[in-house]
Amino acid sequence: MKTWTTAIWVCCTLVLVACAPKTRTYEKTVTASLPASSSTALGQAANRLGDPKDGRSGVKLISDGEEALVSRLLMAAAAERTIDAQYYLLHNDPTGHLFAASLLRAADRGVRVRLLLDDMDTSSYDAMTAALDDHENIEIRLFNPFWRNQSLLIAGLTDFKRINRRMHNKSMTADNMFTIVGGRNIGAEYFLAREEMNYADLDVLAVGPVVNEVSRSFDAYWNSEFAVPARVVVGEPETFSLSDARDRLDDLVEEAKLTQYGEALRKSAEENFAHGALSLDWVPAKLYADPPSKAAGLENSDQILASQLLPYFENADSEVNIVSAYFVPRNNGVKWMAELESRGVDVKIVTNSLASNDVAPVYAHYAKKRRALLRGGVELYELRPDAYQVQRRGINWAQSRSGLHSKAFAVDDRYLFVGSFNWDPRSVNINTEMGILIDSPRLTIQTMGALDEALPAYTYHVTLERAGQLKWRTRGEDGTVLEYDTEPTGSAWDHIVAGFLSILPIGSQL
């Protein structure tokens, strides 16, 4: 028996060694962002919007999903020289088709397009990727790719340390003049285009000096060892050519235009961007981003995004408001927030409820820390899954389940951060993240005021009663206060699953 066991162990070891990550060699060019020009249409637009040219940046917060997609499409349509886009996900759905078509049309006009995608979810449209990459003005690179000649199982066994680290950054920059940074990936649920579930999310549209910071960060990722030319990963276009891709996208765009959602996009463009409707707040703004080498675990803790942001919290005087779709406070995080409370800083957390959270393990490991957080004085609010139904506006909102996807925080009615950073171990230690920090009391107070107004009707306020029992409170449509002694969302099965997941030792990976 021992001989057979040894033989099986040796065979398995040989198989894993044979399948271990190989050193892959390929060529790629180093390219950089082009200087912004005031002579371009977007440069002239920035001047019309009041650029004071004194170091401040112009910013606009975009919470509406339809407006968020329109802003990206209009930026692509107005670009004359370059488009740099960096996303964690680009879905093969109508919003993804509109986005891809806008990049292709820009490239057809002579605009240089650089598209950097995390390879988490791109393999299902490798043919389209290869075809678009065949355009002389389009280059696509995949971050930390899953090699197509290796199964995911083998990759997980032999290359887990690398493939576990993903690029979660989200930005789009046109002519190095306008940029959009925030929490949205490119997909229907991020732009209020799905019937089943839509996300509440937040982006920053910006012009001015902060755009150069976004471009420098993009260049660092684009030229890093982790950004691999798409052609190396997906191969040459075979049966699906660039011409086929153009025809296919044209057909999909025409289909989208004929839908209710297409009409909503046209209306949003007219209301938010036509006839001088766009206005900006000119404020100090700074980009914070993880270095791309975090993808290899090479950066020390002083250089990661979480450490860069820490001084704002250490210097907080009165309050910290955190909006995080995926909120997983470990023991140290609970202690840190309780310490803020103990020195007079009010801490408020807004996150997902069981039914609005789309990642069950994340909810499970958040929920088991609720009592400790509340004992430490932290305020907790959980999104109601029917929030869009309460609002009753938009194309699909009245039927759609709601989910929170925003990642933002505010400190002392002065600093407002919007980006891709969740308050969880994955954002802190594993994935790469980015966001813009705005220094503006007026804008921060306005944004937090709107949040406070929305909380009673769109969230459950979770409190801890004297006997240690949790209670959930919300406001009904008629203004009455509704109270629940047990968790008001999720099925019985959801609660069973969450209870099981909460005991698994996976918190550090969430």
C-alpha positions in Angstrom: 0.0 0.0 0.0 2.8 2.4 0.9 4.5 1.7 -2.5 1.3 2.6 -4.4 0.8 5.7 -2.3 4.3 6.9 -3.0 3.8 6.2 -6.7 0.6 8.2 -6.9 2.2 11.1 -5.0 5.2 11.1 -7.4 2.9 11.0 -10.5 0.8 13.9 -9.2 3.9 15.9 -8.4 5.3 15.3 -11.9 2.0 16.3 -13.5 1.9 19.6 -11.5 5.5 20.3 -12.3 4.8 19.7 -16.0 1.9 22.1 -15.8 3.7 24.7 -13.7 3.8 28.3 -15.0 6.2 28.6 -17.9 8.3 31.6 -18.7 6.6 33.2 -21.7 8.5 35.6 -24.0 6.9 38.2 -26.2 7.4 41.7 -27.5 5.5 44.8 -26.6 6.0 48.5 -27.1 6.3 51.1 -24.4 3.9 53.9 -25.0 2.9 57.0 -23.0 0.0 59.4 -22.7 0.2 62.4 -25.1 0.2 65.9 -23.7 -3.2 67.6 -23.4 -4.0 70.2 -26.0 -6.3 73.2 -25.5 -7.0 73.2 -29.3 -9.0 70.0 -29.2 -12.7 70.0 -28.8 -12.4 68.6 -25.3 -9.7 71.2 -24.5 -12.0 74.0 -25.6 -14.8 72.5 -23.6 -12.6 72.5 -20.5 -12.0 76.2 -21.0 -15.7 76.9 -21.5 -16.3 75.1 -18.2 -14.2 77.7 -16.4 -10.8 76.1 -16.0 -9.0 78.6 -13.7 -5.6 77.1 -14.5 -4.4 77.5 -10.9 -3.9 73.9 -10.0 -7.5 73.1 -9.2 -9.5 70.4 -11.1 -13.0 70.5 -12.3 -15.1 67.6 -11.0 -18.7 66.4 -11.2 -20.1 63.4 -9.3 -22.2 61.1 -11.4 -24.6 58.8 -9.5 -27.1 58.2 -12.2 -26.3 55.1 -14.2 -27.7 56.3 -17.5 -25.8 59.5 -17.2 -22.6 57.6 -16.4 -22.8 55.6 -19.6 -23.7 58.6 -21.7 -20.7 60.5 -20.3 -18.3 57.7 -21.5 -19.9 57.5 -24.9 -19.8 61.3 -25.4 -16.1 61.4 -24.4 -15.3 58.7 -26.9 -17.3 60.6 -29.6 -15.5 63.8 -28.8 -11.9 62.4 -28.6 -9.5 63.5 -31.3 -6.2 62.1 -30.3 -6.3 59.4 -27.6 -8.5 57.2 -25.4 -7.1 55.3 -22.5 -9.5 52.9 -20.7 -8.8 50.6 -17.8 -11.4 48.3 -16.4 -11.8 45.2 -14.3 -14.9 44.0 -16.3 -16.2 44.7 -19.7 -19.4 42.6 -20.2 -20.6 41.1 -23.4 -24.0 42.8 -23.2 -25.7 45.9 -24.8 -23.8 48.4 -22.6 -20.5 46.7 -23.4 -21.4 46.7 -27.1 -22.1 50.4 -27.0 -18.9 51.1 -25.2 -16.8 48.9 -27.6 -18.5 50.4 -30.6 -17.7 53.9 -29.4 -14.0 53.0 -29.1 -14.0 51.4 -32.6 -15.6 54.5 -34.1 -13.0 56.7 -32.4 -10.2 54.5 -33.8 -11.7 54.8 -37.3 -11.4 58.6 -37.0 -7.7 58.1 -36.2 -7.8 58.2 -32.4 -5.2 56.0 -30.7 -7.1 53.7 -28.3 -5.4 51.8 -25.5 -7.7 49.4 -23.7 -6.4 47.6 -20.6 -8.7 44.9 -19.2 -8.3 42.6 -16.2 -8.5 39.1 -17.7 -11.0 37.9 -15.0 -13.9 37.7 -17.5 -12.7 38.2 -21.1 -12.3 34.7 -22.4 -15.9 34.5 -23.6 -15.3 37.2 -26.2 -11.7 36.4 -27.3 -12.7 36.5 -31.0 -14.0 40.1 -30.6 -10.9 41.0 -28.7 -8.6 39.6 -31.3 -10.6 41.3 -34.1 -10.6 44.8 -32.5 -6.9 44.5 -31.6 -6.3 44.0 -35.3 -7.2 47.7 -35.9 -4.2 49.8 -36.6 -5.3 52.4 -33.9 -6.5 50.0 -31.2 -4.3 48.0 -28.8 -5.7 45.8 -26.1 -3.7 44.4 -23.2 -4.9 41.9 -20.6 -3.8 42.2 -17.0 -2.5 39.1 -15.2 -4.0 36.9 -17.9 -5.3 33.3 -17.6 -3.4 31.5 -20.3 -5.8 29.9 -22.7 -3.8 26.7 -23.1 -4.0 26.0 -19.4 -7.1 24.9 -17.5 -8.4 27.1 -14.6 -8.0 24.1 -12.2 -4.3 23.7 -13.1 -3.8 27.5 -13.0 -5.4 27.6 -9.5 -3.1 24.8 -8.3 0.2 26.0 -9.8 -0.2 29.8 -10.2 -2.7 30.9 -7.5 -0.5 33.6 -6.0 -0.5 35.4 -9.4 -4.0 34.9 -10.7 -5.5 35.7 -7.3 -4.3 39.3 -7.6 -6.6 41.3 -10.0 -6.6 44.8 -11.4 -9.8 46.4 -10.0 -9.0 49.9 -11.3 -11.6 51.7 -13.4 -10.9 54.8 -15.5 -11.4 56.2 -18.9 -9.5 59.2 -20.2 -10.0 61.1 -23.5 -7.3 63.3 -25.1 -5.6 63.5 -21.6 -8.2 66.2 -21.0 -11.3 64.6 -19.5 -11.4 61.5 -17.3 -13.9 59.3 -15.5 -12.8 57.4 -12.3 -15.1 55.5 -10.0 -16.7 52.3 -9.1 -18.4 51.2 -12.3 -17.3 48.4 -14.6 -18.7 48.3 -18.1 -21.8 46.2 -17.9 -25.6 46.6 -17.9 -26.1 46.4 -14.1 -23.7 49.3 -13.5 -25.7 51.6 -15.9 -29.3 50.8 -14.8 -29.9 48.6 -17.9 -30.9 45.3 -16.3 -34.3 44.1 -15.2 -33.2 41.7 -12.5 -30.7 43.8 -10.5 -29.1 47.2 -10.8 -26.3 48.8 -8.8 -26.2 52.1 -7.0 -22.8 53.4 -7.9 -20.7 56.6 -8.1 -18.1 58.1 -10.6 -16.2 61.3 -10.8 -16.0 63.1 -14.1 -12.9 65.3 -14.0 -10.8 67.8 -16.0 -7.6 69.6 -15.1 -4.4 68.5 -13.3 -5.9 65.4 -11.8 -6.3 64.0 -15.3 -2.5 64.0 -15.8 -2.3 61.9 -12.6 -4.8 59.4 -13.9 -2.8 59.2 -17.2 0.5 58.7 -15.4 -1.1 55.8 -13.4 -2.5 54.3 -16.6 0.9 54.4 -18.3 2.5 52.7 -15.3 -0.1 49.8 -15.6 0.0 49.7 -19.4 3.8 49.3 -19.5 4.1 47.0 -16.5 5.1 43.4 -16.8 1.5 42.4 -15.9 -0.1 44.0 -19.0 0.2 41.4 -21.7 -0.7 42.2 -25.4 -4.1 40.6 -26.0 -2.8 38.9 -29.2 -0.3 36.9 -27.1 -3.1 35.6 -24.9 -6.0 35.1 -27.4 -4.1 34.5 -30.6 -4.6 35.9 -34.1 -8.1 36.6 -35.4 -9.2 33.6 -37.4 -12.8 33.2 -38.6 -14.0 36.5 -37.1 -12.3 39.6 -38.7 -12.2 43.3 -37.9 -14.8 43.8 -40.6 -17.0 41.1 -39.0 -16.6 42.9 -35.6 -17.5 46.2 -37.1 -20.7 44.8 -38.7 -21.6 42.9 -35.5 -21.2 46.0 -33.3 -23.1 48.2 -35.7 -26.0 45.7 -35.6 -26.0 45.5 -31.8 -25.8 49.3 -31.5 -28.8 49.7 -33.8 -30.7 47.2 -31.7 -29.9 49.1 -28.5 -31.0 52.4 -30.0 -34.5 51.0 -30.6 -35.0 50.0 -27.0 -36.5 52.0 -24.1 -33.1 52.1 -22.6 -31.7 53.6 -25.8 -34.3 56.4 -25.6 -33.4 56.9 -22.0 -29.7 57.4 -23.0 -30.7 60.0 -25.6 -32.8 61.9 -23.0 -30.0 61.8 -20.5 -27.5 63.2 -23.0 -29.9 66.1 -23.7 -30.5 66.8 -20.1 -27.0 66.5 -18.7 -24.6 67.5 -21.5 -26.4 69.6 -24.1 -26.8 73.4 -24.3 -24.5 74.2 -21.4 -26.1 71.8 -19.0 -22.7 70.5 -17.7 -21.1 72.4 -14.9 -18.1 71.5 -12.8 -16.8 72.3 -9.3 -13.2 73.6 -9.4 -11.5 72.1 -6.3 -8.2 70.6 -5.2 -8.3 67.0 -6.3 -5.7 64.2 -6.1 -5.5 60.7 -7.5 -4.5 57.9 -5.2 -3.7 54.5 -6.7 -1.9 51.3 -5.9 1.3 50.7 -7.9 1.0 48.0 -10.5 3.7 45.9 -8.7 1.1 45.2 -6.0 -0.1 42.6 -8.4 3.0 40.6 -7.5 2.8 41.3 -3.8 6.1 43.3 -4.1 5.0 46.6 -2.5 5.5 47.2 1.1 2.5 48.4 3.2 3.7 52.0 3.1 3.1 52.2 -0.7 -0.3 50.6 -1.1 -3.4 52.7 -1.5 -4.8 51.9 1.9 -1.6 53.3 3.6 -1.7 56.4 1.4 -5.2 57.2 2.6 -4.6 56.4 6.3 -3.4 59.9 7.4 -6.8 61.4 6.5 -8.4 59.1 9.1 -5.7 59.5 11.6 -6.3 63.3 11.5 -10.1 63.1 11.5 -11.7 65.5 14.0 -15.4 64.8 14.0 -16.8 62.2 11.6 -16.0 59.5 9.0 -18.7 58.3 6.6 -17.9 55.1 4.6 -20.0 53.8 1.7 -18.7 50.4 0.7 -20.4 47.7 -1.4 -18.2 45.0 0.0 -17.4 45.7 3.6 -15.4 43.0 5.5 -13.9 44.5 8.7 -11.4 42.1 10.3 -10.7 42.2 14.0 -8.1 45.0 13.5 -10.6 47.0 11.5 -13.3 46.7 14.2 -10.7 47.8 16.8 -9.6 50.7 14.6 -13.1 52.0 14.1 -13.9 51.7 17.8 -10.7 53.7 18.6 -11.9 56.5 16.2 -15.2 56.5 18.1 -13.5 56.6 21.5 -11.6 59.8 20.5 -14.8 61.5 19.4 -15.0 60.7 15.7 -18.4 59.5 14.6 -18.1 56.5 12.2 -21.0 55.7 9.9 -21.0 52.7 7.5 -23.4 52.1 4.6 -23.1 48.7 3.0 -25.3 45.9 1.5 -27.9 43.9 3.2 -28.1 40.1 2.7 -30.5 40.4 -0.2 -28.8 43.3 -1.9 -25.3 41.7 -1.7 -24.2 39.7 -4.7 -21.3 38.0 -3.0 -22.6 35.8 -0.2 -19.2 35.2 1.6 -18.6 38.9 1.8 -22.0 39.5 3.5 -21.4 36.5 5.8 -18.1 37.8 7.1 -19.4 41.3 7.5 -22.5 40.1 9.4 -20.5 38.3 12.1 -18.8 41.6 13.0 -22.0 43.6 13.3 -22.4 43.4 17.1 -18.7 44.2 17.7 -19.0 47.3 15.4 -22.2 48.5 17.1 -20.7 47.9 20.6 -17.8 50.1 19.5 -20.2 52.9 18.6 -20.2 52.6 14.8 -23.5 53.4 13.0 -24.6 50.7 10.5 -26.9 51.1 7.5 -27.8 48.3 5.0 -29.2 48.9 1.6 -32.8 47.8 1.1 -33.0 45.4 -2.0 -36.2 47.3 -3.1 -34.6 50.7 -3.0 -35.1 51.3 -6.8 -38.7 50.1 -6.4 -39.2 52.8 -3.7 -37.9 55.4 -6.1 -40.1 54.3 -9.0 -38.2 56.0 -11.8 -36.0 55.0 -14.7 -36.5 52.3 -17.3 -36.0 49.1 -15.2 -35.8 50.5 -11.7 -39.4 49.8 -10.6 -38.9 46.1 -11.2 -35.2 45.8 -10.4 -33.7 44.5 -7.2 -31.2 47.0 -5.9 -27.5 46.5 -5.0 -24.9 48.8 -3.7 -21.7 49.0 -5.7 -20.4 52.5 -4.6 -17.0 52.9 -3.0 -16.7 56.3 -1.3 -15.8 57.9 2.0 -15.9 61.3 3.5 -13.9 62.8 6.4 -14.8 65.8 8.5 -17.1 67.4 5.9 -14.0 68.3 3.9 -12.5 65.3 2.1 -14.5 63.1 -0.3 -13.0 60.0 -1.9 -14.6 58.2 -4.9 -13.0 55.2 -6.6 -12.8 51.4 -6.8 -11.6 50.8 -3.3 -13.8 48.6 -1.0 -13.3 48.3 2.7 -12.3 44.7 2.6 -9.0 42.6 2.7 -9.0 42.1 -1.0 -8.9 45.8 -1.8 -6.4 46.5 0.9 -4.0 43.7 0.3 -4.7 41.8 -2.9 -6.2 43.7 -5.8 -5.0 47.0 -7.2 -7.3 50.0 -6.7 -7.6 53.7 -7.5 -9.7 56.7 -6.7 -9.9 60.5 -6.6 -9.8 62.4 -3.3 -11.6 65.8 -3.5 -10.8 68.6 -1.0 -14.1 70.5 -0.9 -16.2 71.3 2.2 -19.1 72.4 0.0 -19.2 69.4 -2.3 -18.6 66.9 0.6 -21.3 68.4 2.8 -23.7 68.4 -0.2 -22.9 64.8 -1.0 -23.2 63.6 2.6 -26.4 65.6 3.1 -28.0 63.8 0.1 -26.9 60.5 1.6 -28.4 61.3 4.9 -31.7 62.2 3.3 -31.8 58.9 1.4 -30.9 56.6 4.3 -34.2 56.5 6.2 -36.2 55.2 3.1 -33.6 53.3 1.2 -31.7 51.5 4.0 -32.2 49.6 7.2 -30.6 51.3 10.2 -29.1 48.4 12.3 -29.0 49.0 16.0 -28.0 46.9 19.1 -30.6 46.7 21.9 -29.7 46.4 25.5 -30.2 42.7 25.6 -27.8 42.3 22.7 -30.5 41.8 20.1 -30.1 43.4 16.7 -32.9 45.5 15.3 -33.5 46.9 11.8 -35.5 50.1 11.2 -36.6 51.8 8.0 -39.2 54.2 6.8 -42.3 53.0 4.9 -43.7 54.8 1.8 -46.3 56.5 4.1 -43.6 57.8 6.4 -44.2 55.3 9.2 -41.2 53.7 10.9 -41.0 49.9 10.4 -39.0 47.8 12.9 -37.8 44.2 12.5 -36.4 42.0 15.3 -35.0 39.5 12.7 -33.1 40.3 9.6 -35.7 41.5 7.1 -34.1 40.5 3.8 -33.0 37.2 2.3 -34.7 33.7 2.3 -34.3 31.1 4.9 -31.9 29.3 2.6 -29.8 32.5 2.2 -29.5 32.7 6.0 -28.4 29.1 6.2 -25.8 29.6 3.5 -24.5 32.8 5.2 -24.2 31.1 8.5 -22.1 28.3 7.0 -19.9 30.7 5.0 -19.2 32.8 8.1 -17.4 29.9 9.8 -15.1 29.2 6.9 -11.5 30.7 7.3 -11.7 32.8 4.1 -12.0 36.3 5.5 -8.5 37.3 4.4 -9.4 36.6 0.7 -12.6 38.6 0.6 
